[in-house]
Amino acid sequence: MQVDLPYRIDAVQELVGHQDRAWHVAWNLAKLICSADKTVRMYSYSRSTNLSTPAFTHITTIPTGHTKTVRSLAWAPSGNTLATASFDANSDGDPGGAARTGEWECASLLEGHETECKSVAYSASGMLLASCSRDKTVWIWEVHMGVLMEHTQDVKCVAWHPTEEILASASYDDTIKMYVDDPLDDWFCFLTLTGHTSTVWSLAWSPTNSYIASASDDKSVRIWGRVAEHKWTCVVLLEGNERSVYSVSWGAGLGWLAAVGGDGVIRVWKISVSDCANAHGIYDVNCVAWCPRQGFEDLLATTGDDGTTKFGEYLVR
């Protein structure tokens, strides 16, 4: 992994409407969703040519039925099913990925966590849904549900490998744990990654290579590379953030890695740094996500404590 020339981010659009801080944002190939308060706001996006500024249109606001803030969102690979995780300890979703038409309805309420549910994620097949909680557990929802109790403290994030059924989780205990399914038994932790000196807030797998990035309260981003079938090691340490790093996201291919945090700055590495200062003014930036749709790979979305969702285009200059 090498340092390339710097890039820049230009602001495109700001979406308002939430009544509280915006916690999370997620794309599929046709829609964008962002969460705050107890609702999810959904937008369509398009551009007339690959070079024109994209346009966003509010489609609907989903009440969700959660009694507390919606903390995390995840699209199933089909793009037809949406899972939400809430501070009310519940997850709404459909592990089977059933199609939806017309208005959005809750297909299933997944209960089991004892306290705040922090993150939710679908596997590449769409047949498994993972959730994690402040109760120190990771749950895997399927026909035969599994519960993993490997972390010693609050679990902040879960993330599936893009092609394999490998699950990673990040925790307040400063570690990252990886799990696989034993066909003769159950899911188990096969690896614990250490190196961060404070809470690991976010994880992101690279889309085309065996790397995983982690963002931490220790103000750093680490990139872990696969060196054997069931072994990863830290290959790059990215520093320079002035405050906690809350979210990381890989762009198209291996090259673009974006990170946001408490200093209000968007940083993009390839693997050089490009800053977009004061992205949400004085407010924390809670989540960053690259658009996966072909022709829109340069589009980046962020959510912040100011309750807005903002967009930028990643441009070579």
Legacy VTK file of the C-alpha trace (Angstrom):
# vtk DataFile Version 3.0
C-alpha trace
ASCII
DATASET POLYDATA
POINTS 317 float
0.000 0.000 0.000
1.573 3.301 -1.113
0.992 7.026 -0.905
-0.505 8.624 -4.024
-1.318 12.227 -5.004
-3.886 14.120 -2.893
-7.500 14.562 -3.931
-10.212 16.967 -2.875
-13.905 16.914 -1.910
-16.394 19.505 -3.218
-19.716 19.967 -1.408
-22.737 19.074 -3.571
-25.928 19.214 -1.518
-27.324 19.317 2.018
-30.493 17.481 3.062
-32.460 18.683 6.087
-35.579 17.379 7.803
-34.517 15.359 10.843
-35.424 16.823 14.222
-32.294 15.539 15.982
-28.705 14.558 15.183
-28.283 12.336 12.115
-26.520 9.116 13.141
-26.103 6.977 10.062
-26.336 6.929 6.275
-26.458 3.994 3.812
-26.700 3.678 0.020
-28.105 1.076 -2.302
-28.006 1.212 -6.109
-31.088 3.435 -6.354
-31.748 5.009 -2.965
-30.093 6.666 0.013
-31.300 6.454 3.616
-30.285 8.379 6.713
-31.349 7.962 10.327
-31.973 10.258 13.264
-34.619 10.789 15.961
-36.888 7.681 15.563
-37.292 7.907 11.794
-35.561 6.981 8.542
-35.636 9.399 5.609
-35.315 7.917 2.126
-34.121 9.688 -1.026
-33.715 8.779 -4.688
-30.746 10.149 -6.600
-29.884 10.601 -10.269
-27.821 12.678 -12.684
-28.436 13.380 -16.362
-24.833 12.522 -17.287
-21.904 11.050 -15.402
-20.410 14.550 -15.175
-23.466 16.485 -13.926
-24.229 17.326 -10.312
-26.432 14.590 -8.796
-29.981 15.476 -7.701
-31.634 14.059 -4.578
-35.401 13.718 -4.100
-37.101 12.898 -0.805
-39.281 9.808 -1.322
-40.660 9.003 2.101
-40.073 9.185 5.829
-40.413 5.830 7.603
-41.623 6.106 11.238
-39.941 2.688 12.038
-41.901 2.118 15.276
-38.749 2.306 17.401
-39.293 3.991 20.761
-35.791 5.521 20.793
-33.211 6.875 18.326
-32.402 4.844 15.190
-28.629 4.321 15.493
-27.736 2.196 12.448
-29.068 1.142 9.035
-28.292 -1.655 6.589
-29.591 -2.551 3.140
-29.872 -6.199 2.184
-27.874 -7.028 -0.992
-31.158 -7.166 -2.942
-31.803 -3.508 -2.138
-35.420 -4.343 -1.276
-35.060 -4.914 2.446
-33.862 -2.508 5.096
-32.751 -3.252 8.658
-32.646 -0.673 11.456
-30.972 -0.824 14.862
-32.149 1.337 17.746
-31.237 2.479 21.230
-34.492 0.742 22.298
-32.517 -2.567 22.050
-34.460 -3.894 19.046
-33.632 -4.498 15.399
-36.229 -4.288 12.648
-35.559 -6.306 9.518
-36.019 -9.479 7.511
-32.990 -11.825 7.428
-34.495 -13.559 4.395
-34.456 -10.397 2.289
-38.086 -10.494 1.124
-39.027 -7.960 -1.565
-41.043 -4.830 -0.752
-43.433 -2.840 -2.904
-45.263 0.410 -2.231
-45.137 1.618 1.355
-42.498 0.222 3.700
-43.708 -2.107 6.435
-41.946 -3.779 9.351
-41.472 -7.418 8.329
-39.941 -8.597 11.581
-39.044 -7.247 15.030
-35.879 -8.902 16.301
-35.710 -8.861 20.089
-33.030 -10.258 22.351
-30.512 -7.565 23.177
-30.811 -6.317 26.748
-29.898 -2.700 25.997
-28.977 -0.281 23.155
-28.481 -1.903 19.737
-25.558 -0.060 18.108
-25.059 -1.592 14.657
-26.679 -3.947 12.153
-25.278 -5.537 8.968
-26.304 -8.044 6.281
-23.980 -10.743 4.997
-23.077 -10.847 1.296
-25.673 -13.566 0.693
-28.381 -11.572 2.457
-29.351 -14.657 4.446
-27.624 -13.577 7.666
-28.150 -10.444 9.717
-25.755 -9.423 12.488
-26.430 -6.965 15.313
-24.418 -5.775 18.292
-25.215 -4.041 21.515
-24.116 -2.242 24.623
-24.900 -5.533 26.412
-21.494 -6.823 25.109
-23.049 -9.357 22.706
-23.095 -9.945 18.950
-26.191 -11.714 17.582
-26.371 -13.535 14.240
-29.932 -13.939 13.029
-30.839 -16.889 10.798
-32.935 -20.059 11.001
-30.716 -21.184 13.873
-29.776 -17.979 15.628
-26.359 -17.574 17.230
-25.257 -15.343 20.099
-21.576 -14.463 20.546
-20.289 -13.169 23.887
-16.586 -12.608 23.159
-16.221 -8.908 23.958
-15.827 -7.723 27.534
-17.559 -4.382 26.947
-20.072 -2.506 24.764
-19.952 -3.667 21.098
-20.080 -0.679 18.744
-20.070 -2.090 15.216
-20.507 -5.256 13.120
-19.372 -5.685 9.495
-19.523 -8.654 7.097
-16.762 -9.552 4.647
-17.942 -8.562 1.114
-17.707 -12.091 -0.339
-17.147 -14.530 2.532
-19.271 -15.260 5.581
-16.751 -13.761 7.971
-18.106 -11.331 10.551
-16.046 -8.664 12.317
-17.067 -6.723 15.426
-15.564 -3.693 17.180
-15.881 -2.798 20.812
-15.368 -0.432 23.714
-12.785 -2.985 24.900
-10.404 -1.605 22.185
-10.411 -4.854 20.155
-11.724 -6.219 16.846
-12.969 -9.800 16.758
-13.622 -12.032 13.733
-16.021 -14.951 13.538
-16.766 -17.866 11.210
-19.346 -20.613 11.278
-18.283 -24.123 12.256
-20.531 -26.494 10.225
-20.355 -29.055 13.023
-21.035 -26.646 15.850
-21.753 -22.904 15.840
-20.238 -19.497 15.181
-16.966 -18.884 16.995
-14.289 -16.190 17.338
-11.158 -17.224 15.426
-9.161 -13.999 15.743
-8.817 -10.950 17.994
-7.047 -7.887 16.573
-5.357 -5.579 19.072
-3.457 -2.339 18.629
-5.972 0.433 19.192
-5.615 2.038 22.612
-9.232 3.140 22.960
-12.760 2.319 21.748
-13.046 0.994 18.165
-16.088 2.784 16.744
-16.320 1.613 13.142
-15.204 -1.093 10.697
-15.181 -1.230 6.893
-14.059 -4.051 4.581
-12.378 -3.113 1.316
-14.637 -4.135 -1.606
-12.068 -5.945 -3.779
-9.202 -6.970 -1.484
-8.662 -8.650 1.867
-8.329 -5.517 3.965
-10.421 -4.154 6.796
-10.196 -0.616 8.173
-10.967 0.368 11.758
-11.678 3.794 13.286
-10.995 4.507 16.924
-11.369 6.875 19.829
-7.543 6.920 19.910
-7.737 9.339 16.899
-6.348 6.805 14.439
-7.446 4.621 11.533
-5.786 1.237 11.106
-5.802 -0.887 7.957
-5.465 -4.621 8.571
-4.271 -6.915 5.775
-4.927 -10.616 5.330
-1.691 -12.604 5.542
-3.196 -16.113 5.829
-6.649 -17.710 5.598
-7.584 -16.813 9.158
-4.968 -14.181 10.001
-4.914 -10.399 9.603
-2.253 -7.919 10.733
-2.017 -4.113 10.820
-0.336 -2.892 7.625
-1.013 0.863 7.807
-1.573 3.282 10.696
-3.255 6.542 9.639
-2.924 9.386 12.124
-3.506 13.130 12.080
-7.063 13.337 13.388
-7.487 15.859 16.184
-10.338 13.996 17.884
-12.059 10.589 17.869
-12.640 8.878 14.493
-16.236 7.624 14.372
-16.719 6.148 10.906
-14.756 4.758 7.936
-15.875 3.749 4.453
-14.086 2.276 1.405
-14.826 3.665 -2.039
-14.655 1.851 -5.367
-11.732 -0.548 -5.576
-8.999 -0.520 -2.964
-7.938 3.100 -3.315
-10.322 5.490 -1.578
-10.749 5.351 2.186
-12.798 8.063 3.907
-12.916 8.775 7.641
-14.887 11.241 9.778
-15.016 12.111 13.447
-15.280 14.605 16.253
-13.078 17.225 14.609
-15.682 17.835 11.881
-13.271 16.989 9.050
-13.662 14.484 6.198
-10.331 12.822 5.395
-9.773 10.719 2.286
-6.700 8.578 1.745
-5.297 6.979 -1.374
-3.320 6.594 0.847
-2.638 10.366 0.994
-4.857 12.771 2.950
-7.390 15.233 1.605
-9.299 17.306 4.167
-12.731 18.870 3.778
-12.654 21.116 6.839
-15.792 21.997 8.819
-17.972 19.575 6.870
-20.819 19.996 9.388
-19.743 23.299 10.908
-18.940 22.957 14.609
-20.762 19.625 14.896
-19.444 16.068 15.103
-19.612 14.032 11.886
-21.102 10.635 12.808
-21.033 8.546 9.643
-19.472 8.489 6.171
-20.462 6.278 3.224
-19.403 6.001 -0.432
-22.073 5.467 -3.081
-21.839 1.952 -4.659
-23.727 2.755 -7.875
-21.803 2.735 -11.154
-21.291 6.274 -12.390
-21.721 7.681 -8.878
-18.590 6.212 -7.221
-17.220 9.715 -6.624
-20.197 10.615 -4.410
-19.751 10.675 -0.637
-22.444 11.144 2.052
-22.017 12.180 5.690
-24.375 12.680 8.650
-23.787 14.896 11.672
-24.994 16.162 15.005
-26.496 19.150 13.186
-29.214 16.753 11.926
-28.259 17.043 8.270
-27.026 14.698 5.567
-24.436 16.226 3.239
-22.869 15.126 -0.023
-19.576 15.735 -1.730
-17.949 14.749 -4.994
-14.440 13.322 -4.819
-12.548 15.039 -7.612
-9.027 14.657 -8.977
-7.306 18.012 -9.380
LINES 1 318
317 0 1 2 3 4 5 6 7 8 9 10 11 12 13 14 15 16 17 18 19 20 21 22 23 24 25 26 27 28 29 30 31 32 33 34 35 36 37 38 39 40 41 42 43 44 45 46 47 48 49 50 51 52 53 54 55 56 57 58 59 60 61 62 63 64 65 66 67 68 69 70 71 72 73 74 75 76 77 78 79 80 81 82 83 84 85 86 87 88 89 90 91 92 93 94 95 96 97 98 99 100 101 102 103 104 105 106 107 108 109 110 111 112 113 114 115 116 117 118 119 120 121 122 123 124 125 126 127 128 129 130 131 132 133 134 135 136 137 138 139 140 141 142 143 144 145 146 147 148 149 150 151 152 153 154 155 156 157 158 159 160 161 162 163 164 165 166 167 168 169 170 171 172 173 174 175 176 177 178 179 180 181 182 183 184 185 186 187 188 189 190 191 192 193 194 195 196 197 198 199 200 201 202 203 204 205 206 207 208 209 210 211 212 213 214 215 216 217 218 219 220 221 222 223 224 225 226 227 228 229 230 231 232 233 234 235 236 237 238 239 240 241 242 243 244 245 246 247 248 249 250 251 252 253 254 255 256 257 258 259 260 261 262 263 264 265 266 267 268 269 270 271 272 273 274 275 276 277 278 279 280 281 282 283 284 285 286 287 288 289 290 291 292 293 294 295 296 297 298 299 300 301 302 303 304 305 306 307 308 309 310 311 312 313 314 315 316
